[in-house]
Amino acid sequence: MSGFINSLAAGTLFLSTVSATAETVPTSDMIQLQHAAHVCNDEQETKRLAANDHLREMAKALVEFKATKYCFIMQPSVLVKLLENHGGYVKFSHDNRVLFTFAEHLVSSTP
């Protein structure tokens, strides 16, 4: 039982640390994505691509040809709800889905 409690405490500490590293923004913040934004549905894949410009460019070229398991091109420029800003990428909500895109695909934020 003691091991379970220690694991639970460690997991709670880990989650607290992870959530503290992301800049949480007010839920009313909206951002505009540029036309043909490179969008992903998996945060780990997004982190991996955000860390390497060359890899991200190659991945975007691929999804411009055909959507992959994790990423696709969002054609129209849309206004979405910003959830978290991680610097190189952002987490946002669109059509009741949590998605991710890269900083270079943001047009602006509304006041």
C-alpha positions in Angstrom: 0.0 0.0 0.0 2.9 2.4 0.8 4.3 1.8 -2.7 1.0 2.7 -4.2 0.8 6.0 -2.2 4.4 6.9 -3.2 3.6 6.2 -6.8 0.4 8.3 -6.6 2.3 11.2 -4.9 5.1 11.0 -7.6 2.5 11.0 -10.4 0.8 14.0 -8.9 4.1 15.9 -8.5 4.9 15.0 -12.2 1.6 16.3 -13.5 1.9 19.5 -11.4 5.4 20.0 -12.9 4.3 19.3 -16.5 1.3 21.6 -16.2 3.4 24.4 -14.7 5.7 24.4 -17.8 3.0 25.3 -20.3 1.8 28.9 -20.3 -2.0 28.5 -19.7 -4.0 31.3 -21.2 -7.5 32.6 -20.4 -10.1 30.5 -22.1 -11.5 33.5 -24.0 -8.2 33.9 -26.0 -8.8 33.3 -29.7 -6.1 32.9 -32.3 -6.2 33.0 -36.1 -4.5 30.2 -38.0 -3.1 31.0 -41.4 -4.5 29.4 -44.5 -3.1 25.9 -45.0 -1.8 25.6 -41.5 0.2 22.4 -40.6 -1.9 20.9 -37.7 -1.4 17.8 -35.6 -3.6 15.8 -33.4 -0.8 14.3 -31.2 1.2 16.4 -28.7 4.2 14.2 -28.7 4.5 14.3 -32.5 4.1 18.1 -32.3 6.8 18.4 -29.7 9.2 16.3 -31.8 8.5 18.4 -34.9 8.7 21.7 -33.0 12.2 20.9 -31.9 13.6 20.5 -35.4 12.9 23.0 -38.2 14.1 20.8 -41.0 12.0 17.8 -39.8 9.0 20.1 -39.5 9.4 21.4 -43.1 9.7 17.8 -44.4 6.6 16.7 -42.4 4.6 19.7 -43.8 5.7 18.9 -47.3 4.4 15.3 -46.8 1.0 16.3 -45.4 0.5 18.8 -48.2 0.6 15.8 -50.4 -1.4 13.4 -48.1 -2.6 13.7 -44.5 -0.8 11.3 -42.1 -1.9 9.6 -38.9 -0.9 12.5 -36.8 -0.9 15.6 -39.0 -2.9 17.3 -41.7 -3.3 20.7 -43.5 -6.2 22.9 -42.2 -7.2 24.6 -45.5 -9.3 27.6 -44.6 -7.9 30.2 -42.2 -9.9 29.7 -39.0 -10.3 31.3 -35.6 -9.7 28.8 -32.8 -9.6 28.9 -29.0 -6.1 29.0 -27.6 -5.6 26.5 -24.8 -1.8 26.6 -24.1 1.2 28.3 -25.6 4.4 26.2 -25.5 6.6 28.6 -27.4 7.4 26.6 -30.6 3.9 25.2 -30.8 0.4 25.9 -29.4 -2.5 23.7 -28.2 -5.9 24.8 -29.3 -9.5 23.7 -29.5 -11.5 23.6 -32.8 -14.8 21.8 -33.4 -14.6 20.2 -29.9 -11.2 18.7 -30.7 -7.8 19.4 -29.1 -5.2 20.1 -31.8 -1.7 21.5 -32.1 0.0 23.8 -34.5 3.4 25.6 -34.8 4.0 29.2 -34.0 4.7 30.1 -37.6 1.1 29.2 -38.5 -0.5 31.8 -36.2 -1.7 35.0 -37.9 -2.9 37.0 -34.9 -4.8 37.0 -31.6 -8.0 39.0 -31.0 -8.3 41.4 -28.1 
